[in-house]
Structures are given as C-alpha cells and as structure tokens.
C-alpha cells in the first residue's frame, strides 16, 4: 500500500525541478501519457518551481526540457479543456499567460531544449525563454487556428518579435507544423544539435562561469531596450551598467585578468 502511494505521488510530479552545480536549474516536463500537455496540475507545479528559482539567489541559468520521448510539450490538454466552462477556460488561459510571463521575467537566462513536438502552448512556452535549441526531430508550430482559437499565452506577441510579423502571420494563419531546420532558418532555434540537451548544458555552463550580476543586467538591458529608440536604449543600458560598477565581481574580474587566472564570481 505504501509503495503504491509513493508511486502515485511520483507519477503526479509532472513538472520536476533539479538543482545542478554552478547555479544551473533544470525544469523537466514528465507526463508521457499526455505528451506533456498543459494541464492545470502541470501549470500549478511549474508556477511553484518558477517561484523557487526566482527566490533563489544562487540560480544562474534555467533549462526547460522534456523527459518524454518525442515531445517537448504538445500544447493544451484538450480533454481537460473540454470539461471547462467558458469562464473556467478564460481563467486557465489567463493563468497560462501569467506562467509564461514568469519565465520571461526571470532575471537569469532561460533556455528551452526542444526534442520532439512543441506545438501551440508548448511553442509559446519556448518563446518565453531567452534561447532555444532543438534536436533534428523537433517539430514546432502555433496550430491553434486548426481548432478555431488563437494563441492565447503570448504567441501573437512573442512570435513576431522572433521571426518578424510577416512570417509570424503565415505560421499562425496556416497552423502549419515546421521542421527543426525550418525553426533554425526562421530564427526560432539558436541552433539544432543531435544532442540538444548536451548543447543546452554546454551553453548554460558557459553562462554560469560569467559574472552573475553582469549577466542579469545584460538581460535586463536588452529586454527593456529592444525596440526602443537609440536614446532610450542607451539610457536603459547606462542604468543597468551603473548596477554593476560597484560590485565585488567587477573588481574580481579586473584582478583575475591582471593576475592571469580564472575569476571567482560570487554574485555581489
């Protein structure tokens, strides 16, 4: 009986958080029966994990990946959605939108590792990340218009910023599913690698070696400055730069360069 209870609890962990060395955090989606469809339970667990990462000063980089073969996330849990009233649906989509905003608003760099299908809300989740790496079998698309709805968790806002408005309209209007190479050509993937997770780990490790305050401020400067006029963009950069001038990490970086050794950054 106890064994069955433990197994049941484990099976209900749809969104797992692992703490790796060097400040790396990994969120793993693991609901094989539904191909990581975005259910209420999965989203609740994701919110909890994102809050833990946000509250953790030792976090330096986040990877979101899937442990389910051939599926990153296939979008909405349509069986669950069919049981919802219109009011419940609107509430859930609002929560989904807020969850992906949490990913985007994390101060640390975020990386989506896409192996297999990332459709609808699955691609919207990936678009909320700073960087995206795909495996050769990755399949991506905002397919919502096929079921007479539109992307509702940030897709119509984030996709045009990544691929341009014209290409985004084509992708959403046609609801086509695209290959990994298409994703790289469109600019959705930074790269496509046979070992996509290994590539993500490589990039995350490189990020973790750099000054954590500097990385956070660089992300903030680019996110806030993108799309602004030059004067506003420079003002944002200046304000972010001011945040790192007085840090011990900046002094350590200069000293390490002078002494021809690797710096040891502490995030202050």
C-alpha positions as YAML, in Angstrom:
chain: A
units: angstrom
residues:
- id: 1
  name: UNK
  ca: [0.00, 0.00, 0.00]
- id: 2
  name: UNK
  ca: [2.78, 2.42, 0.95]
- id: 3
  name: UNK
  ca: [4.63, 1.61, -2.26]
- id: 4
  name: UNK
  ca: [1.54, 2.38, -4.34]
- id: 5
  name: UNK
  ca: [1.10, 5.73, -2.52]
- id: 6
  name: UNK
  ca: [4.71, 6.69, -3.19]
- id: 7
  name: UNK
  ca: [4.39, 5.63, -6.84]
- id: 8
  name: UNK
  ca: [1.17, 7.64, -7.18]
- id: 9
  name: UNK
  ca: [2.83, 10.74, -5.70]
- id: 10
  name: UNK
  ca: [5.80, 10.36, -8.03]
- id: 11
  name: UNK
  ca: [3.53, 9.88, -11.04]
- id: 12
  name: UNK
  ca: [1.83, 13.16, -10.17]
- id: 13
  name: UNK
  ca: [5.10, 15.10, -10.45]
- id: 14
  name: UNK
  ca: [4.53, 16.40, -13.95]
- id: 15
  name: UNK
  ca: [7.00, 19.29, -13.70]
- id: 16
  name: UNK
  ca: [10.17, 18.47, -11.77]
- id: 17
  name: UNK
  ca: [12.88, 20.88, -10.62]
- id: 18
  name: UNK
  ca: [16.51, 19.80, -10.32]
- id: 19
  name: UNK
  ca: [19.33, 21.80, -8.76]
- id: 20
  name: UNK
  ca: [22.58, 21.28, -10.65]
- id: 21
  name: UNK
  ca: [26.07, 22.59, -9.90]
- id: 22
  name: UNK
  ca: [27.15, 26.07, -10.90]
- id: 23
  name: UNK
  ca: [23.74, 27.59, -10.25]
- id: 24
  name: UNK
  ca: [22.07, 25.66, -13.07]
- id: 25
  name: UNK
  ca: [18.41, 24.84, -12.56]
- id: 26
  name: UNK
  ca: [16.56, 22.34, -14.77]
- id: 27
  name: UNK
  ca: [12.79, 22.07, -15.07]
- id: 28
  name: UNK
  ca: [11.80, 18.73, -16.61]
- id: 29
  name: UNK
  ca: [8.33, 18.07, -18.04]
- id: 30
  name: UNK
  ca: [7.43, 14.41, -17.48]
- id: 31
  name: UNK
  ca: [3.88, 13.40, -18.32]
- id: 32
  name: UNK
  ca: [4.26, 10.73, -21.02]
- id: 33
  name: UNK
  ca: [0.59, 9.74, -21.08]
- id: 34
  name: UNK
  ca: [-0.37, 13.20, -22.32]
- id: 35
  name: UNK
  ca: [2.85, 14.20, -24.09]
- id: 36
  name: UNK
  ca: [3.32, 16.99, -21.52]
- id: 37
  name: UNK
  ca: [0.02, 18.65, -22.43]
- id: 38
  name: UNK
  ca: [-0.60, 21.78, -20.40]
- id: 39
  name: UNK
  ca: [-2.95, 20.59, -17.68]
- id: 40
  name: UNK
  ca: [-3.95, 22.54, -14.57]
- id: 41
  name: UNK
  ca: [-1.73, 20.33, -12.40]
- id: 42
  name: UNK
  ca: [1.34, 20.75, -14.61]
- id: 43
  name: UNK
  ca: [0.91, 24.53, -14.63]
- id: 44
  name: UNK
  ca: [0.48, 24.70, -10.85]
- id: 45
  name: UNK
  ca: [3.70, 22.74, -10.41]
- id: 46
  name: UNK
  ca: [5.50, 24.94, -12.93]
- id: 47
  name: UNK
  ca: [4.45, 28.09, -11.07]
- id: 48
  name: UNK
  ca: [5.76, 26.62, -7.80]
- id: 49
  name: UNK
  ca: [9.09, 25.73, -9.41]
- id: 50
  name: UNK
  ca: [9.50, 29.09, -11.12]
- id: 51
  name: UNK
  ca: [8.85, 30.85, -7.83]
- id: 52
  name: UNK
  ca: [11.52, 28.73, -6.13]
- id: 53
  name: UNK
  ca: [14.01, 29.69, -8.85]
- id: 54
  name: UNK
  ca: [13.05, 33.35, -8.64]
- id: 55
  name: UNK
  ca: [13.56, 33.35, -4.87]
- id: 56
  name: UNK
  ca: [16.93, 31.55, -5.06]
- id: 57
  name: UNK
  ca: [19.89, 33.97, -5.24]
- id: 58
  name: UNK
  ca: [22.19, 31.10, -6.26]
- id: 59
  name: UNK
  ca: [20.30, 30.45, -9.53]
- id: 60
  name: UNK
  ca: [22.30, 31.45, -12.60]
- id: 61
  name: UNK
  ca: [20.59, 29.76, -15.54]
- id: 62
  name: UNK
  ca: [17.44, 27.71, -16.23]
- id: 63
  name: UNK
  ca: [16.91, 24.95, -18.78]
- id: 64
  name: UNK
  ca: [13.37, 23.77, -19.53]
- id: 65
  name: UNK
  ca: [13.34, 20.32, -21.09]
- id: 66
  name: UNK
  ca: [11.20, 17.21, -21.51]
- id: 67
  name: UNK
  ca: [11.85, 13.69, -20.29]
- id: 68
  name: UNK
  ca: [9.14, 12.37, -22.60]
- id: 69
  name: UNK
  ca: [10.30, 10.82, -25.86]
- id: 70
  name: UNK
  ca: [9.48, 12.82, -28.98]
- id: 71
  name: UNK
  ca: [7.52, 15.51, -27.13]
- id: 72
  name: UNK
  ca: [8.62, 18.78, -25.55]
- id: 73
  name: UNK
  ca: [5.03, 19.91, -24.99]
- id: 74
  name: UNK
  ca: [2.09, 19.31, -27.32]
- id: 75
  name: UNK
  ca: [0.04, 22.28, -26.13]
- id: 76
  name: UNK
  ca: [-3.25, 22.42, -24.27]
- id: 77
  name: UNK
  ca: [-4.73, 19.40, -22.54]
- id: 78
  name: UNK
  ca: [-7.79, 19.36, -24.79]
- id: 79
  name: UNK
  ca: [-9.55, 16.62, -22.84]
- id: 80
  name: UNK
  ca: [-9.35, 18.71, -19.69]
- id: 81
  name: UNK
  ca: [-10.24, 21.85, -21.63]
- id: 82
  name: UNK
  ca: [-13.41, 20.19, -22.94]
- id: 83
  name: UNK
  ca: [-14.69, 19.85, -19.36]
- id: 84
  name: UNK
  ca: [-14.20, 23.56, -18.60]
- id: 85
  name: UNK
  ca: [-16.89, 26.22, -18.75]
- id: 86
  name: UNK
  ca: [-16.19, 29.37, -20.74]
- id: 87
  name: UNK
  ca: [-15.34, 31.20, -17.50]
- id: 88
  name: UNK
  ca: [-13.00, 28.41, -16.40]
- id: 89
  name: UNK
  ca: [-11.31, 28.41, -19.80]
- id: 90
  name: UNK
  ca: [-10.70, 32.15, -19.66]
- id: 91
  name: UNK
  ca: [-9.32, 31.82, -16.13]
- id: 92
  name: UNK
  ca: [-6.98, 29.00, -17.13]
- id: 93
  name: UNK
  ca: [-5.66, 30.78, -20.22]
- id: 94
  name: UNK
  ca: [-5.01, 33.88, -18.10]
- id: 95
  name: UNK
  ca: [-3.05, 31.70, -15.66]
- id: 96
  name: UNK
  ca: [-1.13, 30.13, -18.54]
- id: 97
  name: UNK
  ca: [-0.25, 33.55, -19.89]
- id: 98
  name: UNK
  ca: [0.90, 34.65, -16.43]
- id: 99
  name: UNK
  ca: [3.04, 31.50, -16.07]
- id: 100
  name: UNK
  ca: [4.89, 32.11, -19.31]
- id: 101
  name: UNK
  ca: [5.36, 35.73, -18.29]
- id: 102
  name: UNK
  ca: [7.06, 34.39, -15.15]
- id: 103
  name: UNK
  ca: [9.52, 32.52, -17.38]
- id: 104
  name: UNK
  ca: [10.23, 35.63, -19.43]
- id: 105
  name: UNK
  ca: [10.55, 37.81, -16.32]
- id: 106
  name: UNK
  ca: [13.14, 35.64, -14.58]
- id: 107
  name: UNK
  ca: [16.29, 37.70, -14.15]
- id: 108
  name: UNK
  ca: [18.52, 34.77, -15.14]
- id: 109
  name: UNK
  ca: [18.95, 33.45, -18.71]
- id: 110
  name: UNK
  ca: [16.44, 30.77, -19.70]
- id: 111
  name: UNK
  ca: [16.95, 28.03, -22.30]
- id: 112
  name: UNK
  ca: [14.33, 25.81, -23.93]
- id: 113
  name: UNK
  ca: [15.54, 22.36, -25.03]
- id: 114
  name: UNK
  ca: [13.10, 21.15, -27.69]
- id: 115
  name: UNK
  ca: [13.25, 17.46, -28.59]
- id: 116
  name: UNK
  ca: [10.17, 16.33, -30.48]
- id: 117
  name: UNK
  ca: [6.92, 18.26, -30.74]
- id: 118
  name: UNK
  ca: [6.47, 21.80, -29.40]
- id: 119
  name: UNK
  ca: [3.01, 22.80, -30.53]
- id: 120
  name: UNK
  ca: [0.62, 25.55, -29.51]
- id: 121
  name: UNK
  ca: [1.23, 26.39, -25.87]
- id: 122
  name: UNK
  ca: [4.38, 24.25, -25.97]
- id: 123
  name: UNK
  ca: [5.95, 26.59, -28.50]
- id: 124
  name: UNK
  ca: [4.60, 29.59, -26.61]
- id: 125
  name: UNK
  ca: [6.45, 28.33, -23.53]
- id: 126
  name: UNK
  ca: [9.66, 28.03, -25.53]
- id: 127
  name: UNK
  ca: [9.21, 31.52, -26.99]
- id: 128
  name: UNK
  ca: [9.13, 32.90, -23.44]
- id: 129
  name: UNK
  ca: [12.71, 31.63, -23.00]
- id: 130
  name: UNK
  ca: [15.79, 33.65, -23.95]
- id: 131
  name: UNK
  ca: [17.40, 30.89, -26.00]
- id: 132
  name: UNK
  ca: [16.08, 27.81, -27.80]
- id: 133
  name: UNK
  ca: [17.94, 24.72, -29.02]
- id: 134
  name: UNK
  ca: [16.31, 21.91, -30.95]
- id: 135
  name: UNK
  ca: [17.04, 18.31, -31.85]
- id: 136
  name: UNK
  ca: [16.78, 17.16, -35.50]
- id: 137
  name: UNK
  ca: [13.39, 15.57, -34.75]
- id: 138
  name: UNK
  ca: [11.91, 18.78, -33.33]
- id: 139
  name: UNK
  ca: [8.55, 19.85, -34.76]
- id: 140
  name: UNK
  ca: [7.16, 23.29, -33.99]
- id: 141
  name: UNK
  ca: [4.04, 25.29, -34.75]
- id: 142
  name: UNK
  ca: [1.32, 27.55, -33.41]
- id: 143
  name: UNK
  ca: [-1.57, 25.37, -34.53]
- id: 144
  name: UNK
  ca: [-4.46, 26.92, -32.60]
- id: 145
  name: UNK
  ca: [-6.44, 28.15, -35.61]
- id: 146
  name: UNK
  ca: [-6.96, 24.49, -36.59]
- id: 147
  name: UNK
  ca: [-9.36, 24.20, -33.66]
- id: 148
  name: UNK
  ca: [-10.88, 27.67, -34.14]
- id: 149
  name: UNK
  ca: [-8.95, 29.54, -31.43]
- id: 150
  name: UNK
  ca: [-5.82, 31.70, -31.46]
- id: 151
  name: UNK
  ca: [-2.57, 31.52, -29.49]
- id: 152
  name: UNK
  ca: [-3.55, 32.76, -26.05]
- id: 153
  name: UNK
  ca: [-0.39, 32.52, -23.94]
- id: 154
  name: UNK
  ca: [1.76, 35.15, -25.60]
- id: 155
  name: UNK
  ca: [2.25, 33.61, -29.04]
- id: 156
  name: UNK
  ca: [0.84, 36.51, -31.04]
- id: 157
  name: UNK
  ca: [3.12, 38.88, -29.11]
- id: 158
  name: UNK
  ca: [6.37, 36.90, -28.90]
- id: 159
  name: UNK
  ca: [6.48, 35.09, -32.25]
- id: 160
  name: UNK
  ca: [6.59, 38.29, -34.37]
- id: 161
  name: UNK
  ca: [9.48, 39.56, -32.22]
- id: 162
  name: UNK
  ca: [11.44, 36.41, -33.07]
- id: 163
  name: UNK
  ca: [10.58, 35.70, -36.72]
- id: 164
  name: UNK
  ca: [9.13, 39.02, -37.92]
- id: 165
  name: UNK
  ca: [5.49, 39.96, -38.38]
- id: 166
  name: UNK
  ca: [5.05, 38.59, -41.90]
- id: 167
  name: UNK
  ca: [6.41, 35.12, -41.12]
- id: 168
  name: UNK
  ca: [4.50, 35.03, -37.82]
- id: 169
  name: UNK
  ca: [1.24, 35.75, -39.63]
- id: 170
  name: UNK
  ca: [1.94, 32.94, -42.09]
- id: 171
  name: UNK
  ca: [2.68, 30.50, -39.27]
- id: 172
  name: UNK
  ca: [-0.44, 31.37, -37.27]
- id: 173
  name: UNK
  ca: [-2.84, 31.69, -40.22]
- id: 174
  name: UNK
  ca: [-1.84, 28.36, -41.77]
- id: 175
  name: UNK
  ca: [-1.28, 26.49, -38.47]
- id: 176
  name: UNK
  ca: [1.47, 24.51, -40.20]
- id: 177
  name: UNK
  ca: [3.94, 22.30, -38.33]
- id: 178
  name: UNK
  ca: [7.57, 23.04, -39.20]
- id: 179
  name: UNK
  ca: [10.81, 21.05, -39.03]
- id: 180
  name: UNK
  ca: [13.84, 21.75, -36.87]
- id: 181
  name: UNK
  ca: [15.73, 23.17, -39.85]
- id: 182
  name: UNK
  ca: [12.80, 25.48, -40.59]
- id: 183
  name: UNK
  ca: [12.91, 26.60, -36.97]
- id: 184
  name: UNK
  ca: [16.59, 27.43, -37.26]
- id: 185
  name: UNK
  ca: [16.05, 29.24, -40.58]
- id: 186
  name: UNK
  ca: [13.21, 31.30, -39.07]
- id: 187
  name: UNK
  ca: [15.36, 32.25, -36.06]
- id: 188
  name: UNK
  ca: [13.31, 30.32, -33.51]
- id: 189
  name: UNK
  ca: [16.21, 27.98, -32.76]
- id: 190
  name: UNK
  ca: [19.63, 29.33, -31.93]
- id: 191
  name: UNK
  ca: [20.93, 26.00, -33.19]
- id: 192
  name: UNK
  ca: [19.92, 22.42, -33.95]
- id: 193
  name: UNK
  ca: [22.08, 19.69, -32.44]
- id: 194
  name: UNK
  ca: [21.95, 15.90, -32.40]
- id: 195
  name: UNK
  ca: [22.35, 16.07, -28.62]
- id: 196
  name: UNK
  ca: [20.16, 19.08, -27.95]
- id: 197
  name: UNK
  ca: [20.25, 18.74, -24.17]
- id: 198
  name: UNK
  ca: [24.03, 18.40, -24.25]
- id: 199
  name: UNK
  ca: [24.17, 21.63, -26.27]
- id: 200
  name: UNK
  ca: [21.94, 23.36, -23.72]
- id: 201
  name: UNK
  ca: [24.18, 22.18, -20.88]
- id: 202
  name: UNK
  ca: [27.22, 23.47, -22.75]
- id: 203
  name: UNK
  ca: [25.66, 26.91, -23.21]
- id: 204
  name: UNK
  ca: [24.33, 27.03, -19.64]
- id: 205
  name: UNK
  ca: [27.74, 26.07, -18.24]
- id: 206
  name: UNK
  ca: [29.36, 28.86, -20.21]
- id: 207
  name: UNK
  ca: [26.83, 31.35, -18.88]
- id: 208
  name: UNK
  ca: [27.36, 30.12, -15.31]
- id: 209
  name: UNK
  ca: [31.07, 30.94, -15.48]
- id: 210
  name: UNK
  ca: [30.38, 34.62, -16.13]
- id: 211
  name: UNK
  ca: [29.61, 37.35, -13.65]
- id: 212
  name: UNK
  ca: [26.04, 36.63, -12.46]
- id: 213
  name: UNK
  ca: [25.13, 40.26, -11.77]
- id: 214
  name: UNK
  ca: [26.52, 41.29, -15.15]
- id: 215
  name: UNK
  ca: [24.55, 38.56, -16.94]
- id: 216
  name: UNK
  ca: [21.33, 39.60, -15.19]
- id: 217
  name: UNK
  ca: [21.87, 43.26, -16.01]
- id: 218
  name: UNK
  ca: [22.76, 42.44, -19.63]
- id: 219
  name: UNK
  ca: [19.48, 40.52, -19.96]
- id: 220
  name: UNK
  ca: [17.54, 43.39, -18.42]
- id: 221
  name: UNK
  ca: [19.19, 45.98, -20.66]
- id: 222
  name: UNK
  ca: [18.47, 44.02, -23.83]
- id: 223
  name: UNK
  ca: [14.90, 43.10, -22.88]
- id: 224
  name: UNK
  ca: [13.96, 46.64, -21.92]
- id: 225
  name: UNK
  ca: [15.99, 48.35, -24.65]
- id: 226
  name: UNK
  ca: [14.84, 46.20, -27.58]
- id: 227
  name: UNK
  ca: [12.55, 48.16, -29.88]
- id: 228
  name: UNK
  ca: [13.22, 51.48, -28.16]
- id: 229
  name: UNK
  ca: [14.73, 54.48, -29.86]
- id: 230
  name: UNK
  ca: [18.50, 54.83, -29.51]
- id: 231
  name: UNK
  ca: [18.37, 57.48, -26.80]
- id: 232
  name: UNK
  ca: [16.03, 55.43, -24.61]
- id: 233
  name: UNK
  ca: [18.01, 52.26, -25.26]
- id: 234
  name: UNK
  ca: [21.25, 53.95, -24.23]
- id: 235
  name: UNK
  ca: [19.63, 55.33, -21.08]
- id: 236
  name: UNK
  ca: [18.48, 51.83, -20.11]
- id: 237
  name: UNK
  ca: [21.95, 50.44, -20.78]
- id: 238
  name: UNK
  ca: [23.51, 53.19, -18.66]
- id: 239
  name: UNK
  ca: [21.20, 52.47, -15.73]
- id: 240
  name: UNK
  ca: [21.97, 48.75, -15.92]
- id: 241
  name: UNK
  ca: [25.70, 49.40, -16.19]
- id: 242
  name: UNK
  ca: [25.53, 51.53, -13.06]
- id: 243
  name: UNK
  ca: [24.27, 48.49, -11.15]
- id: 244
  name: UNK
  ca: [27.49, 46.54, -11.77]
- id: 245
  name: UNK
  ca: [30.13, 49.27, -11.33]
- id: 246
  name: UNK
  ca: [30.20, 48.94, -7.55]
- id: 247
  name: UNK
  ca: [30.15, 45.14, -7.38]
- id: 248
  name: UNK
  ca: [32.90, 42.98, -5.95]
- id: 249
  name: UNK
  ca: [32.58, 40.77, -9.01]
- id: 250
  name: UNK
  ca: [33.69, 43.60, -11.28]
- id: 251
  name: UNK
  ca: [36.80, 44.13, -9.14]
- id: 252
  name: UNK
  ca: [37.44, 40.37, -9.13]
- id: 253
  name: UNK
  ca: [37.17, 40.26, -12.92]
- id: 254
  name: UNK
  ca: [39.78, 43.01, -13.35]
- id: 255
  name: UNK
  ca: [42.07, 41.44, -10.75]
- id: 256
  name: UNK
  ca: [41.82, 37.98, -12.31]
- id: 257
  name: UNK
  ca: [42.69, 39.42, -15.72]
- id: 258
  name: UNK
  ca: [45.71, 41.17, -14.25]
- id: 259
  name: UNK
  ca: [46.86, 38.02, -12.44]
- id: 260
  name: UNK
  ca: [46.19, 35.80, -15.47]
- id: 261
  name: UNK
  ca: [43.81, 33.45, -13.65]
- id: 262
  name: UNK
  ca: [40.16, 32.48, -13.84]
- id: 263
  name: UNK
  ca: [37.87, 34.79, -11.87]
- id: 264
  name: UNK
  ca: [35.80, 33.52, -8.98]
- id: 265
  name: UNK
  ca: [32.48, 35.37, -9.07]
- id: 266
  name: UNK
  ca: [30.18, 35.39, -6.06]
- id: 267
  name: UNK
  ca: [27.25, 37.40, -7.34]
- id: 268
  name: UNK
  ca: [27.87, 40.57, -5.35]
...
